[in-house]
Amino acid sequence: MSAASVTASTVPVQGAGPGSNPRAALQHLLVRPVPMLVAKKLLEREHYLHSLPGDTKFAFGVFTGQRLMGTLTFGAGPSLGYHLVEGAGIEDCLTLTRLWLSDELPRNSESRVLSVAIRALHRHTSLKFLLAYSDPAMGHVGTIYQAAGWLYTGPLLFTISEMGELVIPGR
């Protein structure tokens, strides 16, 4: 499984009518794989943690035209995260390890870009679910994950794709 197998994807254009109709700027975002070194340099400079975790498997760039305006990465995350879903193996799960987008991008860009990346991973990998963590100490409460359709369970947020019974340790 490599990032090269994931093709570029754009945010689909919604037609007129009831419901959400994203601004034109959102419709021109391009999400495509980027070399790990490109994502690493951007995250070290711009993300508040200034790092890229080891064992990152996928790096996506977020572009408007030719401008790189953000990146999101997926990797192993906590080694036992796959235990959250009964019957899952380590190969069934990845964690959203970093997400950074320029403040120049319009509102809702984070959840829209995240949704595009998840659809690309779903089409081109055999992953069963993804994990993501919010950082309440930084004022992050998981709003973008919930807007992208993730299930909120406190500081741990995740989405499940027909994987079976959810097992939450300690309950």
GIWOQUI-V950402 format. One record per residue. N is the residue number from 1. SS is DSSP state (2 for helix, 1 for strand, 0 for the rest). PSI is psi in whole degrees, -180 to 180 (none if undefined). Layout:
N;SS;PSI, N;SS;PSI
This chain:
1;0;124, 2;0;159, 3;2;-25, 4;2;-23, 5;2;-11, 6;0;120, 7;0;168, 8;0;151, 9;1;147, 10;1;161, 11;0;126, 12;0;149, 13;0;127, 14;0;143, 15;0;177, 16;0;162, 17;0;-173, 18;0;158, 19;0;-174, 20;0;136, 21;0;96, 22;0;151, 23;0;157, 24;2;-35, 25;2;-38, 26;2;-31, 27;2;-12, 28;0;10, 29;1;136, 30;1;128, 31;1;121, 32;1;157, 33;1;145, 34;0;156, 35;0;145, 36;2;-38, 37;2;-36, 38;2;-48, 39;2;-43, 40;2;-48, 41;2;-42, 42;2;-45, 43;2;-40, 44;2;-31, 45;2;-40, 46;2;-35, 47;0;144, 48;0;-21, 49;0;-13, 50;0;42, 51;0;164, 52;0;121, 53;0;151, 54;0;162, 55;0;29, 56;1;131, 57;1;-34, 58;1;138, 59;1;126, 60;1;141, 61;1;152, 62;1;120, 63;1;147, 64;1;111, 65;0;-126, 66;0;-2, 67;1;125, 68;1;115, 69;1;1, 70;1;175, 71;1;153, 72;1;143, 73;1;151, 74;1;138, 75;1;-165, 76;0;-40, 77;0;-156, 78;0;136, 79;0;-20, 80;0;14, 81;2;-32, 82;2;-18, 83;2;-10, 84;2;-20, 85;1;123, 86;0;132, 87;0;-3, 88;0;149, 89;0;171, 90;2;-29, 91;2;-8, 92;2;-7, 93;1;140, 94;1;162, 95;1;139, 96;1;108, 97;1;-32, 98;1;147, 99;1;121, 100;1;129, 101;1;146, 102;0;144, 103;0;-12, 104;0;-20, 105;0;153, 106;0;165, 107;0;150, 108;0;2, 109;2;-40, 110;2;-52, 111;2;-34, 112;2;-46, 113;2;-42, 114;2;-43, 115;2;-41, 116;2;-46, 117;2;-40, 118;2;-42, 119;2;-39, 120;2;-43, 121;2;-40, 122;2;-41, 123;2;-32, 124;2;5, 125;0;175, 126;0;21, 127;0;145, 128;0;-33, 129;1;163, 130;1;150, 131;1;152, 132;1;151, 133;1;138, 134;0;163, 135;0;87, 136;2;-29, 137;2;-23, 138;2;9, 139;0;11, 140;0;121, 141;0;8, 142;0;15, 143;2;-43, 144;2;-34, 145;2;-44, 146;2;-38, 147;2;-26, 148;0;5, 149;0;14, 150;0;155, 151;1;126, 152;1;129, 153;0;37, 154;0;-141, 155;0;-12, 156;1;127, 157;1;142, 158;1;166, 159;1;146, 160;1;136, 161;0;92, 162;0;53, 163;0;-17, 164;0;-160, 165;0;136, 166;1;130, 167;0;117, 168;0;112, 169;0;142, 170;0;4, 171;0;none
